[in-house]
Amino acid sequence: MPTTQQNAASSVIGQQTPRIDGPLKVTGKAMYASDFPFPGILYAVPVQATIANGRLQKLDTSEAEKMPGVRAIFHRGNIGKIFRSVLGPGQLEGITDERRPPLEDDVIRYYGQYIALAVADTFENARAAADAVRASYNEQKPNVNLDLQPDNKSDVVETTRGPRKRLQSERGDPETAFTSAPVKVDQTYVTPAETHNPIELQGTTAMWDGSMLTIYEESQGIFNLRSVLAQMFGLPKENVRVITKFVGSGFGSKLWPWTHCALAVAAARQLGKPVKLVISRKMMFQSAGHRPRTQQRVRLGATGEGKLVSLMHEYVNDRAMLDGYRESCGEATPYHYSVPNLRVKWGLASRNIGSPTAMRGPGAVPGLFATESAMNELADQLEIDPVQLRVLNEPKIDEGKKIPFSSRHYLECLQLGAEKFGWSKRTSEVGSMKRDGLILGWGVAGCAWIAGRFPAEANVELRNDGSARVASGTQDIGTGTYTILAQLVADKAGVPLNKVEVVLGDTSLPPGPISGGSLVTGSMVPAVFTAADNAITSLLKVATTAPGTGFENRKPDELAFETGRVFVKADGPANGVSFADLLRRANMRLVTGNGKSEGTLDEKKPKVSLHSYGCHFVEVTWQPATARLRVNRVVTVIDAGRIINPLAGRNQIEGAIVMGIGMALLEHTIYDPQNGAPINSNLADYLMAVNADVPQFDVHFLDYPDTDVNPLGARGIGEIGLAGVAAAITAATYHATGVRVRELPIRIEDLLPSSILA
């Protein structure tokens, strides 16, 4: 194998590197899915149900069809066949959260469900036509009940089977241990429905060329989307091309295809023209996913010294009537703390809502809000420091899987975080800390997130102008994948960063991973490195076989490659030749190499537990006179292996913390109990954290490469920064106000009694 790694001093790995796609975005040159213009393009606007439960009785399209510029009003009778997709043989094929194809029947199961599609020559005409469609219904009262009790039956669900409450993890005898424990916590924690609100709206531009389908989509998983569409329209996968050059954020809402995509494809098929369909912000609240409401009971039993003896975590999330999405709130529970007796169970509660889907940190984020909040309550009950409680219960192995951790430095995160925050100055009494006329509250919580790899492939070219190209069919959803891949190739090939071309977001490229689970970087490292090594191997073969290179009389194993130069090992790189010169001497434009790495998530018997860890220390300020609560300061420490780009990494963590502030204080999708509609379905009424809410950040990364994940030891960091933030904020809020909030978001009504008493 050739020597390819540069010395640490000159490597771009680990350096704060500005985003290479930044200039394209700030100048408007970056092309998003709905930006591409095509001759003769038509515009589509869905018609939505105005009830959440019932049946469509009649659809009157006569007036809409007469309107200027209208090409068609599609409905169940004329849209053409759209098949159901099924999970494919691959790890991530055929996945949709809303399994029912659009317009498959006349049953209405959630408010905003698509019942027709207006297509016209302008967006304005299409919208007017959609508004002119008249529908009548046989309406029933919707079930959007907030009290979540698990369904008695699950036989209507396509993706899940099992009893009322399903067992996720169990060890020991948790009931008996809890009953006999001298100290107990038994509380229920609730997180509300949260709606993804990326800047870029969901949309599709679809076009057919005979039996070939091309779509432009802001997808977080282009190969899965290709698989779904091939099945829905009865095509070979090679007849479907999906293009996603840039994504204006997704947060999970763009992981899997939604029904508007199939509608656009079906309309383009019927009309023989390109069709663009971009849903509205209001539709984003109804038919493009959300984080489901969760209701979690956590029972902790402990000794008087604080050692856990029992942990029981039971959670329920709401789900759509036909779909079985589970918010895996117990993902981190079996391994995060040491406890001999444990049980995690889950259930689903059917509601007349659109299908939930993954949202940044699915499962672990709401789950750790519950378990970390319970740990903080236990610490208060024991009257011991909440950091010390976590230290006391540090596990030696992953007790859920009974295997060692690949790399775990949670205690160091707590130690460094406490030091940087000044935690030793904390006084435990409620309301005892003050500064500048404000009451301070300090809180802490831990965080964890999965690590590992999806299957990935890449291609690397080395060119005779000294540039390099790396290509993979993954996508950059705004997290910096373009830059990370450029850094990897620059490091391997010794090429300046500005001479690395990165090509992503096209199913014509080598298959790449979905942009989910914070796993893209970890997945791409071995694939890109292998591709680069293979390109270098080809280069050394050219050096010893092509005339005029100067190495014709050498054998490949006598040569090495380093810092972009080919050289005889005995002579050193200073006497070598740049790969560009060598290719020119050989009269070759380029050499290329392909790389592939396998996934780890479906391993039957993993040898190590792969996760990242961290903690958040939060300071809130409380003004009783005005009942004003503000997150003032956050110190976060993350143990996520080697950080390839600290600049982008810190940006990811800070953005996640801001989302955590929104989760704790603001975000909440409210459904009307009368008609099932999301009431606050706009950016004026759905409150999110903005610049004025941003606190002081102090983000630190530990540096412990985890080579069980990939050769660089890098793990993903997009989601772990959100986990635990809300629990730290509610702990700080209790410390300041004496009010224990167990249902998010924290409301002013929750805190008013404290304000009045003050």
N, C-alpha and C positions, 0 to 999 in steps of 0.2 A: 504494500500500500504506500502511495507517495506521501511525503511529508507535506502537509498543507496548512497547518495551523501557524498563524503569525505569532510572534512573541507578544506577551501581554501588553507591553508598553505601546505597541503600534496598533493593537486590535481595536476595531470599532465596537466590539462586543463589550457591553457594560458602560459605554460612553453615552452621555446625554446628547441625543441626536434629534435635531428638528425633523419634523415630518416631511418626507419627500413629496407627499401629495398636498402639502399645505398651500404652496403657490397656486396650484390648479383650483383649489377651493376658494381661496380669497379673491381670485381674479375672475371667478365665474366660469372657468374653462372646464371644470369637472362636470361630466355629463351623467346625470342621474336618470333613472328609468323612464321618467315621464318627459325628459328633455329632448329625446331624439325625434327629429322631424322626418316624416315620410310622405311622399306624394300621395294625395288622395286619402289621407288619414281621416277616419271618422271618430266621433266621440260618443261614449256610452255613459249613461247615468242609471243606476239601479232604482227600481221602485221598491219601497220597503213597506212591510206590514206595520200597521198602526195599532196592532194588538199583540199580546204576548202569548196568548193561549186560545186556541180555537181552530176554525177551518175557513179557508177562503171559499166563499160561496159564488161570487161573480166578479169578473174582471172586465171592465168596460174600457176598451182602448180606442174606440171610434174617434173621439175628438182628438186624441193625441196623434193618431195616424194621419190626420188631415193638416197638421201644423207644418209651417214652412221648414224645409230642410230635413224633415224626419225621414229616415230611410227604413226604419222598422221598429215595431214594438214587439219584443220577444217575450214569450211566456211559455208555460209548460206545454202548450199545444203545438208550438212551432219552433222551439229552440233547437230541436234535434237531440239525438241521443248523447247523453253524458253518463258514462259508466262509473261505477264505484271503484275506488282503488283499494288495494289490500297491501298489507305489509309485505315487502319483497324479501328475497333470500339474503340480501346484504344487511349490514348492521343498521343502515339508515336509508331505507328505501320504502317508498309508498306511504310515508307518514303524513297524516293530516289530523288536526284536532277535531274538526267538524267533518265527520265521515260521510254524512249525507250530501250527495251532489246538489247543486242549486236547482230549484224548481222541480225536484223529483216527485213531490206530491203536494197536496193542497192543505196539509196540516201545518198550522202556525205554532211554533214552539218557543219563540222568543221575539221580543219587540225589535223591529228593524230587519227581520228576516226578509231576504229578497223574494219578491213575488213576480217581478217582471223587469225588463231592461229596455230603456229607450235609447236608440242610436240615431244620431243626426250628423249633419255636416259641420256643426259647430257645437262647442260645449254648451253655450247658452241655449241653443235650440233643443239640445238633448235634455237639459235640465227642465226647460219649460214643458217638454213633452212628458217627462216623467211625472211632473206635478199635475198634468192633465189626466193621467190614468186614474180611473175611479174603481175602488174595490169595496165589496160588501162582505161581511164576515158573519159566521156563527160564533159568537164570542163567549168565552168562559173566563172566570176570574183567574188571574195568573197566580202562581205560587212563587213569591219572592221572599218568603219568610226568612227572617234573619236568624232564628233559632235553628241551629243545624243538628238534626238527629239523623243518624245513618239510615239509608234506605233498608227496608226489610228484604227486598229482593234486588238482585242485580242481573236478572236474566234479560233485561232490555238493553244491557250495555254490551257493545261489541268488543271492547278491549279489556274488560275485567270480568272475572268470575269469582265467586266465593261467598262466604257467610256474611252476616251482618257487619261484623267488625273483623277485618283481616289482620292476621298476626304478621308483623314485619320483622321483629327480632325478640328473642327471649333467652334468658339464662337465669338459673337459680330459682328461687321461690320469692318473687317480689312482694306478693300480697302478705305473706307471713312476716317477712322482714320489715315491711312497712308498718304493720300492726304493732310489732314489738319495738319499733324504733323509739328512742326517748325524745327525739326532736323531729317534727313533721312539718312539711308544707304541702298543702293540697289546694291548688288554685286553678282557675280556668282563664286562659288568655285568648283574646280575639283579635284577629287582623281583618280589616275590611277588604272588599274588592278594590283593587287598584287598576287603573287603566293606563296602558302604555301610551305615552304621548310623544313619540319622536317627532322632530321637526318635519321630516319628509313623510307625507301621507302615503298610505298604501296605494299601489297602482300597478297596472299592467298595460303594456303595449304589445298586441299580438298580431301576427301576420302569417299567412299561409302562402306557400309556393307549391302548388299541387298537393302532395301528401307530406310536404316538409313544413314543420311548424317552428317559427322563431318567436320568442317572446323576450321583451325587456322588462325586468322585474327587479324590485329592490329586495332581493332574497338574501336570507342568511344561510341558505342551503340549496345551491343551484342544482346539484345532482339529485337530491331528493325531489325537488320540484319537477325536474325532467322525468323522473320515474312516475310521479303522480299523474302528470299530464299525459304521458304515453299510455298509461292505463285508462284514464278517463276518456280518451279519444281514440282508443284502439290502434295505437301506433307502435312501431318498433322504437326503442329508446333512441336509436341512432337517427331517427327522423325528427327528433325534438332538440332544439338548441335554446338554451337559456343564457341570457347575457345580463350581468350585474356588475357594472364597472365601479360604481360608488353607491353607498347606502347612507342616507341621512339619519343614521342611528336606527336601532330596532328594539333593543332591550328584550328580545325574545318574541316580539309580536310578528317578526318577519322570518321566524325560523321555518314555519310550515305554511303551505299555501292555504288561502282562504277562498271562499266560494266566488268572490268577484273575479278572481283570476280565470276560473273555468268559464264564467259568463263571457268575459272578453274574448277568450279563445273560440267559444261557440259562435259568438256574433261574427267574428272575423271569418270563420268557416262558412257561415251562411251567406254573407254579403260579398266575399271575395275581395275585401279591402282591409288595410290595416285598421285596427280598432284600438283606441286608447281609453282606458277606464281608470280614473283616479277617484277613490272614494273621499267623501267629505270628512271633516273632523268629527262631526256628529256620528257618522257611520263607524268611525274608529272605536267609539264607545259601545257599539251595538254588535258588530259582526266581524271583528278582527282581533278577538281575544282580550283577555285581561287576567290579572292575578286573582284567583278565587278568594272568597271569604273563607277564613279558617277559624275553627273553634277547637282549642287545645286544652286538655286537662293534664296538668303535670303534678305528680306526687313524688316528693322527695322524702326519704327517711334517712336520718343521720344520727351518729353518736353525739354525745355532748361536746366532743372535741372537734366535730365537723367532718368526720369521715362518713361518706355516703355508704349506706347499707342497702338502699332500695331506690330505684328510679322507675316510675311508670309514666309513660307518655302516650296519651290517646288523643288522636286528632281526627277531625272531620272537615272536609272542604265541600263547598257546593259545586255542582257540575251541571252541564246542560242535560236536557231530557234524553238525548240519544247517545251522548258521548261519555266516556269514562275517565276524563282527565283527573289524575291524582297529584295533588301538591304534596310531595314527599317530605313532610315536615320532620319526620324522624330520621332523615338521612344521617345527620351527625350524632344523634343521640347515643347509639351503641358504642361509639369509640371515643367520644370527646372527653369523658371523665371516667375514672376508675370506680366501678360499682359492681359488687358480686351478684346482685339480684336486679334484673332489668326486664322490662317488657315494653315493647312499642307496638301499638295497634292503630289501625286506621279505618275510616269509613267514608262513604260518599253520600251526599244529600242532593237529590235531583231538584232542580229549580227551572223556572221558565226564564232562562238567561241564555245568551250566546255562549258558545263553548269557551271555557277558560283555556289558558295556555301558559307556557313558560314565561316568566318575567324575571329579570335580572336576579340571579341567585335563587332559582326556583327550589322550593322545599326548604333548604337550609336557612333562608332569610327569615320567613315567618317562624320556622321551627326553632331557630336559635333565639328569636325574640322571646318565645315561651320558656325554653329551658334556661337561658341566661337570666331572664327575669326571676325565675324560681330560685336560681342560685343566689341572686342578690337578696331575695326575701329570706332565704335560709341564713345567709350571713348576718342579716339584721336581727333575726330571731336568736341566733347563737351569740350575737354581740361580738363577732370577730370580723376582721378586715375581709372584704370580699375578694381582694387579691389573694390573701393568705388561704381562704377557703379553696380557691382554685388550685393553688400550689399543693395543698393537702391531698387533693384528689387527682393528681396527675397520674395517668396510667403508664405502665411500662411497655405494654403492647396494645394493639387494637383488640380489645376484649370482645368485640362483636364478631370478628372474623378469626380471632385467636392466631394472629400472625403479627410479626414485628412491623413497626413503622419504617418506611423507607428513610424518612428524615423528619424529625419533629422537634421543634425548638420553641414550643409554646411558652414554657417557663421563662425563657430568655426574652420573649416578646413582652411578657408581663413585667419582668424586671426592668427592661429598658424603658418601657412605656411609663412605669411608675416614676422612674428617675427623671425622665424628660418632662413629665407633667408636674412634678413636685408633690406626688401623692402622699409623701410622709407628713406633709403639713395639714392633711385633712383631719378635721374633727368630726366625729361620727354623729353628734346630736343634730337633729333636724333644725334647720334655720340658724345654725351656730356660726356659719362663715359669712362674713360681709366684706364688701369693698365698694367704696365710692357711693355709699347709700343704697347699694343693691345687695340682696341676699344671694349667696352663691350656692349652687348645688353641684356636687361632684359625683360622677358615676363611672362604672367600668363594666365592660362585657368582653367576652372572648368571641372569636370567630373562627370558622373553618370552612373549607371548600374542597371539593374533589380535585384530584390531579390525574393525569394519564394521557392517553393518546387515542385519537380516532385514526383509522387507516388514512394514509396520505401518499400522494405521488407528486413528483416535481421533475422539471427538466431544466438543465443549466447549459448555457452556451458560453463559450469563450471565443471572442471575435478578433479578427486581425487588426482592428483599430484600437485595441486595448480595452474595449468595453466588454460587458458581460450581460447576459439576459437570464432571468429566472422566471419560470412560468408554472402556474398551478391553478387548477379550477376551484380554489377556495375564493373567499371574498373578503373585502375590507369593509367592515360596517362602521368605520369611524374610529377604530381602536388602534390603528397604526400598523396593520399587517403589511402594507406596502413597504413601510420603512424597515420593519423587522426582517423581512426577507432580503431586502437590499443589504442590510447589515450582515446577514449570514453569508451571502455570496461575497461581499467585499472582504470579509474576514478570511474566507476560504481561498479566494482567488487573488487576493492582494490588489484589488481594483478600487480606485477611489469611489466613494459612495455615489457621486454624481455621474459615474459612468456605468452604473448598474441599472438596467431596464427591468422593471417588474411588471409582469402581465398576469392579471387575475380576472376572476369573474366571468368565465365563459366555459360552458360544458364541452367545447371543442378542445380544451386544454386537458392535461393529465388530471385525473380525479383528485379533488382536494376535500378537506373536511368541512363540515358545517361550522358556521361561526356561532358556536354555542358552548356553554359549559366552561368557558375560559380555556379551551383546549386547543385552539388553532396553533398558537406558537409552539407548545409542547409537541404537537403532532407534526408540524412542518420541519422542525430542526433536523431530525434524522433523515427525512426524505430529501431535503435540500442538500445536506452534507453528503449523502450518498450520491446524489446526482452530480455534485461538484467533484467528488472524488473520481467518479466514472469519467467525467469530462477531462480531468487531469490525466487519468490513465490513458485515455485516447490521445491526449496531447503528447505524452511521453512516447507512445507508440509511433506517432507521426515523426517525432524528433529522431527516432532511430531507423526509420524506414524511408522517409521522403528525402530526395536528393537536395543538397544545398543547405541543410539545417545546421551543419557543423557537428552533429552528433551521430552521423550515419554509421560510424564504426563502434558505437556503444550499444550495450544492451539496456532495455528499460530499467532493470533493477540496479543499474549503475547510476541512474539519474534520480534527481529529486526535484520537487517543486516547492517554492516558498516565496512569499511576498511578490507573487506574480511572475517569478522567474524560473526558468528551467536551467539546471546546472548539474555538473558532475559532482557527486557526493563528496569526493575527495578534495574538490577545488573550492567548494563553498558557494553561496548565492552571489557573492560579489563578482564572481567570474562567469555568471550565468547570462542567459539571454531572456528578455521578456517574452511572454507567450505571444504577444502581438508580432514582434520581430520574427519569431520562429514560424508563425503561421504565414507571414508574408514570404519568408524564404521558401516555404514549402508550397507557395502558390495556393493556399487554402483560405477560404473565407472564415471558417469556424470549425471548432470541434464541439461535440455535444455529449451530454450524459444524462441518463435517467436515474431517478432514485425512488424508492418505495419503502414505506415503513408500515408495519402492522399496528392495529389498534390493541389497546390493553383493557378496555372497559368490559369486554365480554369474556375475559379469562375465567375459566371454571374454577381453577384453584390458584389464585394469585399467591405469590410468595411473600409480598410485602404490601402494606397498606399505604396507598398513595393519596396524600392530602396536603393542603397548605393550611397555615394557621396564622393567627394574629390576635390583636386586641385593640380596643378603643377606650381611651380615657376622655371623658366629656365634662366640660364645665358649662352650666347654664346660669343665667342671671334671672332673678325673679323680683319684680316690682309689685308688691301687694296692692299698693294704692290704685294702680291701673290694671292689675291682673295681667301683666305683660311678662311672658316667658320667652327667653331667647337663648339659643345655643351660641355660646360666646367663644369657645375654644375646644379644639379636638386634637388629641395626640394619638396617632395610630402607628402601630408597629406590625409589619407583615413579614412572615417567614414563608417565602414563595420560591425558594431555590435561588438560582442565579437570575439576576435581573438584566435582560439584554439591553434595554433602553430605559434608564431611570427616569428620563424626562417624560416619556410616554407613560411609564408605570405610575409615576406620581400623579399624573393627570387622571389616570384611570381610578386611582384610589380616592382622590379628591372629589371627582365626579360622583363616585359611589357614595361617599359620605353625604354629599348634598342630597342625593336620592334618599338616604337614610333619614335626613332631617325632614324631608317631605313625608316619608312614611310615618315618622313619629308624630309630627305636628299638623299635617295638612291633608294628605291624600286620602280620598274616600269617595268611591263611586256609589251614588245613592239611587236605588231603584224605587219608582213610584208603586206603592202597593195596589193601586187601582188598575193601572194598565201595564205595569211591568217595564216601563220605559226608564232608561237611565236619565235622571232629572238634570244632573249637572254635566251634561254632555258637550261642554265647550271649555275653552281655556280661560274664560272669565269666571266660571263657577267651579271648575275643578281646580283646586288650589295646589300649586306645586312650589317648591323652594325656588327662589330667584336670587339675583345677585345681592339684594338687601338682606337676605337670610344667611348668607355665607359667613361662617365664622373664621377665626384664625386656624390655619392648618399647620400641623407639624407631622409630616409623614416620614417614617423610617423603614428601610428594608434591611433585614438580616441577609447575610451572604453565605448560605450553605447550599451549594449546588447539589441537586438530587439527580444523580446519574441513573437511577432506576427509571426515570421518566424519559430522558434522552441524553445524548453525549454532553451537551452543555450544562445539564442539570437545571434547566429552566422549567418553571411551572407557571400556569396562567394566573392572572391577577385581576381580571375584569370584574369578577363577581364577589370575591371575598371581602372587598372593601365595604360592601353594603351589609353583609351579615354582621349582626351584633350591634349595629349603630343604634337602632331603636331601643334595645334593652338598656344600653348605656345611658341614653337620654331619659328614659323613664326612671332609671335609678337616680340620676342626678336631679330629676324633677321631685322625686320623693325626698331626697336629701334637703332640697331647698324649701319645699312647701309642706311636707308631711302627707301629701296626697299620693296614694298608690294607684296608678293607672294601669289597668290590665287589658283594656280594650282600646286599640288605636283607631284613629289618631287621638292624641291628647287634645281635649277641647277646653275652651275657656270655662264652660259650665262645670267641668271637672274641678277646676282650680278656684272657682269663685268662693266656696266655703272657706278655703285657706286665706283668700284675700280679705274676706269679711272679718274673720277672726283676728287677722293681723291689725 
